[in-house]
Amino acid sequence: MQLADGAHFPVVVVGGGQAGLAASWQLTRQGLDHLVLEADRVGSEWRERRWDSFCLVTPNWQCRLPGFPYDGPDPDGFMVRDEIVAYLESYRRAYDVPIVEGVRATRLDAGFRITTTQGVVTADQVVVATGPYQLPRIPRVAERLTVPQLHSSQYKNPDHLPPGEIVVVGTGQSGCQIAEDLHLAGRTVHLVTGSAPRVARFYRGLDVVAWLERMGYYRRGIDEFDDVDAVRFRVNHYVTGRDGGRDIDLRRFALEGMRLYGRLVDADQQVLRFAGDLTQNLDHADAVSEGIKDSIDAFITAEGIETPEEARYQPVWEPDQTPDSLSLQGIGAVVWSTGFRRDDGWIRVPVFDGRGYPSHRRGVTSVPGLYFIGLPWQHTWGSGRFGGVADDAQYVAERITEQRAGVHWIAGLPRAQRTVA
């Protein structure tokens, strides 16, 4: 499908990932003519920015895009990368999503004039569904290093890296899982820790995700928390769905030969230097995990649920000293698992707060007709994820419908229907 220069659409959705596809389904359900613009291909983030052994950390039963819940043979399993892509492709085909692939939106101006790589289109309303993981975030200290470096989004597998020992910087979900991938392949790993928390995979007979679902955690709106910003921007808990799912225990990795360090604070061409907070980082991760278990125990007691008791976690390793530096001699590569930042520079509409974050309530901005979907904690934990994006998409589609009704009353019928050559 080619996009006709000068075409006009009632609604344009920018982004063809799970958020954009969910928005399209809800817009269709509301009877709203629309177009989805996708810069690459459906599921490109999963295709291009995930390593070979990547899998979801949430069970397959939480994959429930609107009208298309997971119905495969392994609801308690964890889809691997190619299965995730296939799920999205199946969704797109099942509902004949009106999507144009390979067309990037490069500028959005007031009046909803959208400049793309195939010309200019206009819209009455726009939904930005480009996701939170756009530009790799790499600290400036990386400029001082002369060893090979790559961001976690570029990592594919252990054989993809040069010979030698590997430094992984960051202990969020990607950093811990990449460190495990390298560790299981027999590579010597130096893991630079941070403040990311962890969570147990299973506890008292169920996946912890299943307990949190039953406890209503995933239905809590962001406005129910006192520390909204802390919740919205916190690092995700590390755990894995690999091989049926298990904990990621950095202390056990250390027993097995992985080398752990505190937070990276400085570097030059020969040496990385670290803060003395390794013990603090490990203790914090464990404390968060045990705190989640406390809340599960309380729920079990309050509901009178019969389920087996389970012994609590006991640390299997303690650092006897905290290394403050690491020579880069013999290091084959550094993997920066330091996250992403949004790229909203193409949006030339005054809708951002002082930190450059979209100012919105449940995806509805202060600019009439401009919406976001797929932001982390846009409304709940599931916003932007397979488990909760359907609710956000429904809310946004309903607000679009309401606004269009107002536009009709004030300004008459919208302009001509879309034209696609």
Contacts in CASP RR format, 6 or more apart in sequence:
PFRMAT RR
TARGET T0000
AUTHOR 0000-0000-0000
METHOD contacts of the structure
MODEL  1
MQLADGAHFPVVVVGGGQAGLAASWQLTRQGLDHLVLEADRVGSEWRERR
WDSFCLVTPNWQCRLPGFPYDGPDPDGFMVRDEIVAYLESYRRAYDVPIV
EGVRATRLDAGFRITTTQGVVTADQVVVATGPYQLPRIPRVAERLTVPQL
HSSQYKNPDHLPPGEIVVVGTGQSGCQIAEDLHLAGRTVHLVTGSAPRVA
RFYRGLDVVAWLERMGYYRRGIDEFDDVDAVRFRVNHYVTGRDGGRDIDL
RRFALEGMRLYGRLVDADQQVLRFAGDLTQNLDHADAVSEGIKDSIDAFI
TAEGIETPEEARYQPVWEPDQTPDSLSLQGIGAVVWSTGFRRDDGWIRVP
VFDGRGYPSHRRGVTSVPGLYFIGLPWQHTWGSGRFGGVADDAQYVAERI
TEQRAGVHWIAGLPRAQRTVA
1 99 0 8 1.000
1 100 0 8 1.000
1 101 0 8 1.000
1 420 0 8 1.000
2 100 0 8 1.000
2 118 0 8 1.000
2 420 0 8 1.000
2 421 0 8 1.000
3 35 0 8 1.000
3 37 0 8 1.000
3 100 0 8 1.000
3 103 0 8 1.000
3 116 0 8 1.000
3 118 0 8 1.000
3 119 0 8 1.000
3 121 0 8 1.000
3 420 0 8 1.000
3 421 0 8 1.000
4 121 0 8 1.000
4 419 0 8 1.000
4 420 0 8 1.000
4 421 0 8 1.000
5 118 0 8 1.000
5 119 0 8 1.000
5 120 0 8 1.000
5 121 0 8 1.000
6 119 0 8 1.000
6 120 0 8 1.000
6 121 0 8 1.000
6 122 0 8 1.000
7 121 0 8 1.000
7 122 0 8 1.000
7 418 0 8 1.000
7 419 0 8 1.000
7 420 0 8 1.000
8 121 0 8 1.000
8 122 0 8 1.000
8 123 0 8 1.000
8 415 0 8 1.000
8 416 0 8 1.000
8 418 0 8 1.000
8 419 0 8 1.000
9 33 0 8 1.000
9 34 0 8 1.000
9 35 0 8 1.000
9 121 0 8 1.000
9 122 0 8 1.000
9 123 0 8 1.000
9 124 0 8 1.000
9 418 0 8 1.000
10 32 0 8 1.000
10 33 0 8 1.000
10 34 0 8 1.000
10 123 0 8 1.000
10 124 0 8 1.000
10 125 0 8 1.000
10 404 0 8 1.000
10 414 0 8 1.000
10 417 0 8 1.000
10 418 0 8 1.000
11 27 0 8 1.000
11 32 0 8 1.000
11 33 0 8 1.000
11 34 0 8 1.000
11 35 0 8 1.000
11 123 0 8 1.000
11 124 0 8 1.000
11 125 0 8 1.000
11 126 0 8 1.000
11 127 0 8 1.000
11 400 0 8 1.000
12 34 0 8 1.000
12 35 0 8 1.000
12 36 0 8 1.000
12 37 0 8 1.000
12 112 0 8 1.000
12 114 0 8 1.000
12 121 0 8 1.000
12 123 0 8 1.000
12 125 0 8 1.000
12 126 0 8 1.000
12 127 0 8 1.000
13 20 0 8 1.000
13 23 0 8 1.000
13 24 0 8 1.000
13 27 0 8 1.000
13 34 0 8 1.000
13 35 0 8 1.000
13 36 0 8 1.000
13 37 0 8 1.000
13 126 0 8 1.000
13 127 0 8 1.000
13 129 0 8 1.000
14 36 0 8 1.000
14 37 0 8 1.000
14 105 0 8 1.000
14 108 0 8 1.000
14 114 0 8 1.000
14 126 0 8 1.000
14 127 0 8 1.000
14 128 0 8 1.000
14 129 0 8 1.000
14 130 0 8 1.000
15 36 0 8 1.000
15 37 0 8 1.000
15 38 0 8 1.000
15 39 0 8 1.000
15 128 0 8 1.000
15 129 0 8 1.000
15 130 0 8 1.000
15 131 0 8 1.000
16 36 0 8 1.000
16 37 0 8 1.000
16 38 0 8 1.000
16 42 0 8 1.000
16 43 0 8 1.000
16 99 0 8 1.000
16 129 0 8 1.000
17 38 0 8 1.000
17 42 0 8 1.000
17 43 0 8 1.000
17 44 0 8 1.000
17 45 0 8 1.000
17 88 0 8 1.000
17 129 0 8 1.000
17 131 0 8 1.000
18 43 0 8 1.000
18 65 0 8 1.000
18 88 0 8 1.000
18 384 0 8 1.000
18 385 0 8 1.000
18 386 0 8 1.000
18 389 0 8 1.000
19 129 0 8 1.000
19 131 0 8 1.000
19 373 0 8 1.000
19 374 0 8 1.000
19 384 0 8 1.000
19 389 0 8 1.000
19 392 0 8 1.000
19 393 0 8 1.000
20 36 0 8 1.000
20 127 0 8 1.000
20 129 0 8 1.000
20 373 0 8 1.000
20 374 0 8 1.000
20 393 0 8 1.000
21 36 0 8 1.000
21 42 0 8 1.000
21 65 0 8 1.000
21 88 0 8 1.000
21 91 0 8 1.000
21 92 0 8 1.000
21 97 0 8 1.000
22 65 0 8 1.000
22 66 0 8 1.000
22 373 0 8 1.000
22 389 0 8 1.000
22 390 0 8 1.000
22 392 0 8 1.000
22 393 0 8 1.000
23 36 0 8 1.000
23 127 0 8 1.000
23 129 0 8 1.000
23 373 0 8 1.000
23 393 0 8 1.000
23 396 0 8 1.000
23 397 0 8 1.000
24 34 0 8 1.000
24 36 0 8 1.000
24 95 0 8 1.000
24 97 0 8 1.000
24 98 0 8 1.000
24 99 0 8 1.000
25 65 0 8 1.000
25 66 0 8 1.000
25 67 0 8 1.000
25 68 0 8 1.000
25 95 0 8 1.000
25 97 0 8 1.000
25 393 0 8 1.000
26 66 0 8 1.000
26 390 0 8 1.000
26 393 0 8 1.000
26 394 0 8 1.000
26 396 0 8 1.000
26 397 0 8 1.000
27 34 0 8 1.000
27 397 0 8 1.000
27 400 0 8 1.000
28 34 0 8 1.000
28 95 0 8 1.000
29 66 0 8 1.000
29 397 0 8 1.000
30 397 0 8 1.000
30 398 0 8 1.000
30 400 0 8 1.000
30 401 0 8 1.000
32 397 0 8 1.000
32 400 0 8 1.000
32 401 0 8 1.000
32 404 0 8 1.000
33 417 0 8 1.000
33 418 0 8 1.000
34 98 0 8 1.000
35 98 0 8 1.000
35 99 0 8 1.000
35 100 0 8 1.000
35 121 0 8 1.000
35 418 0 8 1.000
35 420 0 8 1.000
36 97 0 8 1.000
36 98 0 8 1.000
36 99 0 8 1.000
36 100 0 8 1.000
37 99 0 8 1.000
37 100 0 8 1.000
37 103 0 8 1.000
37 104 0 8 1.000
37 105 0 8 1.000
37 114 0 8 1.000
37 116 0 8 1.000
38 44 0 8 1.000
38 99 0 8 1.000
38 100 0 8 1.000
38 101 0 8 1.000
38 102 0 8 1.000
38 103 0 8 1.000
39 102 0 8 1.000
39 103 0 8 1.000
39 104 0 8 1.000
39 105 0 8 1.000
40 48 0 8 1.000
40 101 0 8 1.000
40 102 0 8 1.000
41 47 0 8 1.000
41 101 0 8 1.000
41 102 0 8 1.000
42 88 0 8 1.000
42 89 0 8 1.000
42 92 0 8 1.000
42 99 0 8 1.000
42 101 0 8 1.000
43 84 0 8 1.000
43 85 0 8 1.000
43 88 0 8 1.000
43 89 0 8 1.000
45 131 0 8 1.000
45 133 0 8 1.000
46 81 0 8 1.000
46 84 0 8 1.000
46 85 0 8 1.000
46 88 0 8 1.000
47 81 0 8 1.000
47 85 0 8 1.000
48 153 0 8 1.000
49 133 0 8 1.000
49 153 0 8 1.000
50 81 0 8 1.000
51 81 0 8 1.000
51 152 0 8 1.000
51 155 0 8 1.000
51 156 0 8 1.000
51 157 0 8 1.000
51 178 0 8 1.000
51 181 0 8 1.000
52 81 0 8 1.000
52 156 0 8 1.000
52 157 0 8 1.000
53 80 0 8 1.000
53 157 0 8 1.000
53 181 0 8 1.000
53 242 0 8 1.000
54 80 0 8 1.000
54 81 0 8 1.000
54 177 0 8 1.000
55 78 0 8 1.000
55 79 0 8 1.000
55 80 0 8 1.000
55 81 0 8 1.000
55 240 0 8 1.000
55 241 0 8 1.000
55 242 0 8 1.000
56 63 0 8 1.000
56 78 0 8 1.000
56 79 0 8 1.000
56 84 0 8 1.000
56 241 0 8 1.000
56 386 0 8 1.000
57 78 0 8 1.000
57 173 0 8 1.000
57 239 0 8 1.000
57 240 0 8 1.000
57 241 0 8 1.000
58 78 0 8 1.000
58 209 0 8 1.000
58 385 0 8 1.000
58 386 0 8 1.000
58 387 0 8 1.000
59 75 0 8 1.000
59 76 0 8 1.000
59 77 0 8 1.000
59 78 0 8 1.000
59 207 0 8 1.000
59 209 0 8 1.000
59 210 0 8 1.000
60 70 0 8 1.000
60 72 0 8 1.000
60 74 0 8 1.000
60 75 0 8 1.000
60 76 0 8 1.000
60 77 0 8 1.000
60 78 0 8 1.000
60 79 0 8 1.000
61 69 0 8 1.000
61 70 0 8 1.000
61 75 0 8 1.000
61 76 0 8 1.000
62 70 0 8 1.000
62 209 0 8 1.000
62 213 0 8 1.000
62 385 0 8 1.000
62 386 0 8 1.000
62 387 0 8 1.000
63 69 0 8 1.000
63 70 0 8 1.000
63 79 0 8 1.000
63 87 0 8 1.000
63 386 0 8 1.000
63 387 0 8 1.000
64 70 0 8 1.000
64 386 0 8 1.000
64 387 0 8 1.000
64 388 0 8 1.000
64 390 0 8 1.000
65 91 0 8 1.000
65 386 0 8 1.000
65 389 0 8 1.000
65 390 0 8 1.000
66 390 0 8 1.000
66 393 0 8 1.000
66 394 0 8 1.000
67 390 0 8 1.000
68 90 0 8 1.000
68 91 0 8 1.000
68 94 0 8 1.000
68 95 0 8 1.000
70 87 0 8 1.000
76 207 0 8 1.000
77 241 0 8 1.000
77 244 0 8 1.000
77 245 0 8 1.000
78 241 0 8 1.000
78 242 0 8 1.000
78 244 0 8 1.000
78 245 0 8 1.000
79 87 0 8 1.000
91 97 0 8 1.000
92 99 0 8 1.000
100 118 0 8 1.000
100 420 0 8 1.000
102 117 0 8 1.000
103 116 0 8 1.000
103 117 0 8 1.000
103 118 0 8 1.000
104 116 0 8 1.000
104 117 0 8 1.000
105 114 0 8 1.000
105 115 0 8 1.000
105 116 0 8 1.000
105 346 0 8 1.000
106 115 0 8 1.000
106 116 0 8 1.000
106 117 0 8 1.000
106 346 0 8 1.000
107 114 0 8 1.000
107 115 0 8 1.000
107 346 0 8 1.000
107 348 0 8 1.000
108 114 0 8 1.000
108 115 0 8 1.000
108 126 0 8 1.000
108 128 0 8 1.000
108 346 0 8 1.000
108 347 0 8 1.000
108 348 0 8 1.000
108 349 0 8 1.000
109 115 0 8 1.000
109 348 0 8 1.000
109 349 0 8 1.000
110 348 0 8 1.000
110 349 0 8 1.000
111 122 0 8 1.000
112 122 0 8 1.000
112 123 0 8 1.000
112 124 0 8 1.000
112 125 0 8 1.000
112 126 0 8 1.000
112 369 0 8 1.000
112 370 0 8 1.000
113 120 0 8 1.000
113 122 0 8 1.000
114 120 0 8 1.000
114 121 0 8 1.000
114 122 0 8 1.000
114 123 0 8 1.000
114 126 0 8 1.000
124 369 0 8 1.000
124 404 0 8 1.000
124 407 0 8 1.000
124 414 0 8 1.000
124 415 0 8 1.000
125 369 0 8 1.000
125 370 0 8 1.000
125 371 0 8 1.000
125 400 0 8 1.000
125 403 0 8 1.000
125 404 0 8 1.000
126 369 0 8 1.000
126 370 0 8 1.000
126 371 0 8 1.000
127 371 0 8 1.000
127 372 0 8 1.000
127 373 0 8 1.000
127 396 0 8 1.000
127 400 0 8 1.000
128 347 0 8 1.000
128 358 0 8 1.000
128 370 0 8 1.000
128 371 0 8 1.000
128 372 0 8 1.000
128 373 0 8 1.000
129 372 0 8 1.000
129 373 0 8 1.000
129 374 0 8 1.000
130 342 0 8 1.000
130 343 0 8 1.000
131 342 0 8 1.000
131 374 0 8 1.000
131 375 0 8 1.000
131 384 0 8 1.000
132 340 0 8 1.000
132 342 0 8 1.000
132 374 0 8 1.000
132 375 0 8 1.000
132 376 0 8 1.000
132 384 0 8 1.000
133 153 0 8 1.000
133 339 0 8 1.000
133 340 0 8 1.000
134 340 0 8 1.000
134 341 0 8 1.000
134 342 0 8 1.000
134 343 0 8 1.000
135 340 0 8 1.000
135 341 0 8 1.000
135 342 0 8 1.000
135 343 0 8 1.000
136 151 0 8 1.000
136 152 0 8 1.000
136 153 0 8 1.000
136 336 0 8 1.000
136 338 0 8 1.000
136 339 0 8 1.000
136 340 0 8 1.000
137 338 0 8 1.000
137 339 0 8 1.000
137 340 0 8 1.000
137 341 0 8 1.000
138 149 0 8 1.000
138 151 0 8 1.000
138 336 0 8 1.000
138 338 0 8 1.000
139 264 0 8 1.000
139 336 0 8 1.000
139 338 0 8 1.000
141 264 0 8 1.000
141 266 0 8 1.000
141 267 0 8 1.000
142 149 0 8 1.000
142 267 0 8 1.000
142 334 0 8 1.000
142 336 0 8 1.000
144 267 0 8 1.000
144 268 0 8 1.000
144 269 0 8 1.000
145 267 0 8 1.000
145 269 0 8 1.000
145 328 0 8 1.000
145 334 0 8 1.000
146 269 0 8 1.000
146 328 0 8 1.000
147 328 0 8 1.000
147 331 0 8 1.000
147 332 0 8 1.000
147 333 0 8 1.000
147 334 0 8 1.000
148 161 0 8 1.000
148 162 0 8 1.000
148 332 0 8 1.000
148 333 0 8 1.000
148 334 0 8 1.000
149 333 0 8 1.000
149 334 0 8 1.000
149 335 0 8 1.000
149 336 0 8 1.000
150 161 0 8 1.000
150 333 0 8 1.000
150 334 0 8 1.000
150 335 0 8 1.000
150 336 0 8 1.000
151 335 0 8 1.000
151 336 0 8 1.000
151 337 0 8 1.000
151 338 0 8 1.000
152 174 0 8 1.000
152 175 0 8 1.000
152 178 0 8 1.000
152 335 0 8 1.000
152 336 0 8 1.000
152 337 0 8 1.000
152 338 0 8 1.000
152 339 0 8 1.000
153 340 0 8 1.000
155 161 0 8 1.000
155 178 0 8 1.000
155 335 0 8 1.000
157 181 0 8 1.000
157 185 0 8 1.000
158 181 0 8 1.000
158 182 0 8 1.000
158 185 0 8 1.000
158 186 0 8 1.000
158 187 0 8 1.000
159 185 0 8 1.000
161 182 0 8 1.000
161 187 0 8 1.000
161 332 0 8 1.000
161 333 0 8 1.000
161 335 0 8 1.000
162 332 0 8 1.000
162 333 0 8 1.000
163 332 0 8 1.000
164 187 0 8 1.000
164 188 0 8 1.000
164 330 0 8 1.000
164 331 0 8 1.000
164 332 0 8 1.000
164 333 0 8 1.000
165 187 0 8 1.000
165 188 0 8 1.000
165 189 0 8 1.000
165 190 0 8 1.000
165 330 0 8 1.000
165 331 0 8 1.000
165 332 0 8 1.000
166 182 0 8 1.000
166 187 0 8 1.000
166 188 0 8 1.000
166 189 0 8 1.000
166 190 0 8 1.000
166 331 0 8 1.000
166 332 0 8 1.000
166 333 0 8 1.000
166 334 0 8 1.000
166 335 0 8 1.000
167 189 0 8 1.000
167 190 0 8 1.000
167 191 0 8 1.000
167 192 0 8 1.000
167 272 0 8 1.000
167 326 0 8 1.000
167 331 0 8 1.000
167 333 0 8 1.000
167 334 0 8 1.000
167 335 0 8 1.000
168 175 0 8 1.000
168 178 0 8 1.000
168 179 0 8 1.000
168 182 0 8 1.000
168 189 0 8 1.000
168 190 0 8 1.000
168 191 0 8 1.000
168 192 0 8 1.000
168 334 0 8 1.000
168 335 0 8 1.000
168 337 0 8 1.000
169 192 0 8 1.000
169 264 0 8 1.000
169 334 0 8 1.000
169 335 0 8 1.000
169 336 0 8 1.000
169 337 0 8 1.000
169 338 0 8 1.000
170 191 0 8 1.000
170 192 0 8 1.000
170 193 0 8 1.000
170 194 0 8 1.000
170 196 0 8 1.000
170 336 0 8 1.000
170 337 0 8 1.000
170 338 0 8 1.000
171 179 0 8 1.000
171 191 0 8 1.000
171 192 0 8 1.000
171 193 0 8 1.000
171 194 0 8 1.000
171 196 0 8 1.000
171 238 0 8 1.000
171 250 0 8 1.000
171 281 0 8 1.000
171 285 0 8 1.000
171 337 0 8 1.000
172 194 0 8 1.000
172 196 0 8 1.000
172 235 0 8 1.000
172 236 0 8 1.000
172 238 0 8 1.000
172 337 0 8 1.000
173 196 0 8 1.000
173 236 0 8 1.000
173 237 0 8 1.000
173 238 0 8 1.000
173 239 0 8 1.000
174 337 0 8 1.000
174 339 0 8 1.000
175 191 0 8 1.000
175 238 0 8 1.000
175 335 0 8 1.000
175 337 0 8 1.000
176 191 0 8 1.000
176 196 0 8 1.000
176 198 0 8 1.000
176 238 0 8 1.000
176 240 0 8 1.000
176 248 0 8 1.000
176 250 0 8 1.000
177 238 0 8 1.000
177 240 0 8 1.000
177 242 0 8 1.000
177 248 0 8 1.000
178 335 0 8 1.000
178 337 0 8 1.000
179 189 0 8 1.000
179 191 0 8 1.000
179 253 0 8 1.000
179 258 0 8 1.000
180 240 0 8 1.000
180 242 0 8 1.000
180 248 0 8 1.000
180 253 0 8 1.000
182 189 0 8 1.000
183 189 0 8 1.000
183 253 0 8 1.000
183 256 0 8 1.000
183 258 0 8 1.000
188 257 0 8 1.000
188 259 0 8 1.000
189 253 0 8 1.000
189 258 0 8 1.000
189 259 0 8 1.000
190 258 0 8 1.000
190 259 0 8 1.000
190 261 0 8 1.000
190 326 0 8 1.000
190 331 0 8 1.000
191 250 0 8 1.000
191 253 0 8 1.000
191 258 0 8 1.000
191 259 0 8 1.000
191 260 0 8 1.000
191 261 0 8 1.000
192 261 0 8 1.000
192 262 0 8 1.000
192 263 0 8 1.000
192 264 0 8 1.000
192 272 0 8 1.000
192 274 0 8 1.000
193 250 0 8 1.000
193 260 0 8 1.000
193 261 0 8 1.000
193 262 0 8 1.000
193 263 0 8 1.000
193 277 0 8 1.000
193 278 0 8 1.000
193 281 0 8 1.000
193 282 0 8 1.000
194 262 0 8 1.000
194 263 0 8 1.000
194 277 0 8 1.000
194 281 0 8 1.000
195 235 0 8 1.000
195 263 0 8 1.000
195 281 0 8 1.000
195 284 0 8 1.000
196 235 0 8 1.000
196 236 0 8 1.000
196 237 0 8 1.000
196 238 0 8 1.000
196 285 0 8 1.000
197 235 0 8 1.000
197 237 0 8 1.000
197 238 0 8 1.000
197 284 0 8 1.000
197 285 0 8 1.000
197 288 0 8 1.000
197 289 0 8 1.000
198 237 0 8 1.000
198 238 0 8 1.000
198 239 0 8 1.000
198 247 0 8 1.000
198 248 0 8 1.000
198 249 0 8 1.000
198 250 0 8 1.000
198 285 0 8 1.000
198 286 0 8 1.000
198 288 0 8 1.000
198 289 0 8 1.000
199 208 0 8 1.000
199 237 0 8 1.000
199 238 0 8 1.000
199 239 0 8 1.000
199 288 0 8 1.000
199 289 0 8 1.000
199 292 0 8 1.000
200 208 0 8 1.000
200 239 0 8 1.000
200 247 0 8 1.000
200 289 0 8 1.000
200 292 0 8 1.000
200 293 0 8 1.000
200 313 0 8 1.000
201 207 0 8 1.000
201 208 0 8 1.000
201 239 0 8 1.000
201 240 0 8 1.000
201 241 0 8 1.000
201 245 0 8 1.000
201 246 0 8 1.000
201 247 0 8 1.000
202 208 0 8 1.000
202 245 0 8 1.000
203 211 0 8 1.000
203 293 0 8 1.000
203 296 0 8 1.000
203 310 0 8 1.000
204 211 0 8 1.000
204 296 0 8 1.000
204 297 0 8 1.000
204 300 0 8 1.000
204 307 0 8 1.000
204 308 0 8 1.000
204 309 0 8 1.000
204 310 0 8 1.000
205 307 0 8 1.000
205 308 0 8 1.000
205 310 0 8 1.000
206 307 0 8 1.000
208 239 0 8 1.000
208 292 0 8 1.000
208 296 0 8 1.000
211 296 0 8 1.000
211 299 0 8 1.000
212 218 0 8 1.000
212 292 0 8 1.000
214 299 0 8 1.000
215 295 0 8 1.000
215 296 0 8 1.000
215 299 0 8 1.000
217 381 0 8 1.000
218 380 0 8 1.000
218 381 0 8 1.000
218 382 0 8 1.000
218 387 0 8 1.000
218 388 0 8 1.000
219 380 0 8 1.000
220 380 0 8 1.000
220 381 0 8 1.000
221 379 0 8 1.000
221 380 0 8 1.000
222 228 0 8 1.000
222 231 0 8 1.000
222 232 0 8 1.000
222 377 0 8 1.000
222 378 0 8 1.000
222 379 0 8 1.000
222 380 0 8 1.000
225 231 0 8 1.000
231 377 0 8 1.000
232 376 0 8 1.000
232 377 0 8 1.000
233 376 0 8 1.000
237 288 0 8 1.000
237 289 0 8 1.000
238 248 0 8 1.000
238 285 0 8 1.000
239 245 0 8 1.000
239 247 0 8 1.000
239 248 0 8 1.000
240 246 0 8 1.000
240 247 0 8 1.000
240 248 0 8 1.000
249 316 0 8 1.000
250 258 0 8 1.000
250 260 0 8 1.000
250 282 0 8 1.000
250 285 0 8 1.000
251 282 0 8 1.000
251 315 0 8 1.000
251 316 0 8 1.000
251 317 0 8 1.000
251 318 0 8 1.000
252 316 0 8 1.000
252 317 0 8 1.000
253 260 0 8 1.000
254 260 0 8 1.000
254 317 0 8 1.000
254 319 0 8 1.000
255 316 0 8 1.000
255 317 0 8 1.000
259 323 0 8 1.000
260 278 0 8 1.000
260 282 0 8 1.000
260 319 0 8 1.000
261 272 0 8 1.000
261 274 0 8 1.000
261 278 0 8 1.000
261 322 0 8 1.000
261 323 0 8 1.000
261 326 0 8 1.000
262 274 0 8 1.000
262 275 0 8 1.000
262 276 0 8 1.000
262 277 0 8 1.000
262 278 0 8 1.000
262 281 0 8 1.000
262 322 0 8 1.000
263 274 0 8 1.000
263 275 0 8 1.000
263 276 0 8 1.000
263 277 0 8 1.000
263 281 0 8 1.000
264 272 0 8 1.000
264 273 0 8 1.000
264 274 0 8 1.000
264 275 0 8 1.000
265 273 0 8 1.000
265 274 0 8 1.000
265 275 0 8 1.000
266 272 0 8 1.000
266 273 0 8 1.000
267 273 0 8 1.000
269 328 0 8 1.000
270 327 0 8 1.000
270 328 0 8 1.000
270 329 0 8 1.000
271 325 0 8 1.000
271 326 0 8 1.000
271 327 0 8 1.000
271 328 0 8 1.000
272 325 0 8 1.000
272 326 0 8 1.000
272 328 0 8 1.000
273 324 0 8 1.000
273 325 0 8 1.000
274 322 0 8 1.000
274 323 0 8 1.000
274 324 0 8 1.000
274 325 0 8 1.000
274 326 0 8 1.000
276 322 0 8 1.000
276 324 0 8 1.000
277 322 0 8 1.000
278 319 0 8 1.000
278 322 0 8 1.000
278 323 0 8 1.000
279 318 0 8 1.000
279 319 0 8 1.000
279 322 0 8 1.000
282 315 0 8 1.000
282 319 0 8 1.000
286 313 0 8 1.000
286 315 0 8 1.000
289 313 0 8 1.000
290 312 0 8 1.000
290 313 0 8 1.000
293 312 0 8 1.000
299 305 0 8 1.000
300 307 0 8 1.000
342 357 0 8 1.000
344 352 0 8 1.000
344 356 0 8 1.000
344 358 0 8 1.000
349 367 0 8 1.000
349 370 0 8 1.000
350 367 0 8 1.000
351 358 0 8 1.000
351 359 0 8 1.000
351 360 0 8 1.000
351 365 0 8 1.000
351 366 0 8 1.000
351 367 0 8 1.000
351 370 0 8 1.000
352 358 0 8 1.000
352 359 0 8 1.000
353 359 0 8 1.000
358 365 0 8 1.000
358 372 0 8 1.000
358 375 0 8 1.000
359 365 0 8 1.000
359 366 0 8 1.000
360 366 0 8 1.000
360 371 0 8 1.000
360 372 0 8 1.000
360 375 0 8 1.000
360 378 0 8 1.000
362 378 0 8 1.000
362 379 0 8 1.000
362 392 0 8 1.000
362 395 0 8 1.000
362 396 0 8 1.000
363 371 0 8 1.000
363 372 0 8 1.000
363 373 0 8 1.000
363 375 0 8 1.000
363 378 0 8 1.000
363 379 0 8 1.000
363 392 0 8 1.000
363 395 0 8 1.000
363 396 0 8 1.000
364 371 0 8 1.000
364 396 0 8 1.000
364 399 0 8 1.000
365 371 0 8 1.000
365 372 0 8 1.000
368 403 0 8 1.000
369 400 0 8 1.000
369 403 0 8 1.000
371 396 0 8 1.000
371 399 0 8 1.000
371 400 0 8 1.000
372 378 0 8 1.000
373 384 0 8 1.000
373 389 0 8 1.000
373 392 0 8 1.000
373 393 0 8 1.000
373 396 0 8 1.000
374 383 0 8 1.000
374 384 0 8 1.000
374 389 0 8 1.000
374 392 0 8 1.000
375 383 0 8 1.000
375 384 0 8 1.000
376 383 0 8 1.000
376 384 0 8 1.000
377 383 0 8 1.000
378 384 0 8 1.000
378 392 0 8 1.000
379 391 0 8 1.000
379 392 0 8 1.000
379 395 0 8 1.000
380 388 0 8 1.000
380 391 0 8 1.000
380 392 0 8 1.000
381 388 0 8 1.000
382 388 0 8 1.000
382 389 0 8 1.000
383 389 0 8 1.000
383 392 0 8 1.000
384 392 0 8 1.000
404 414 0 8 1.000
407 414 0 8 1.000
408 414 0 8 1.000
END
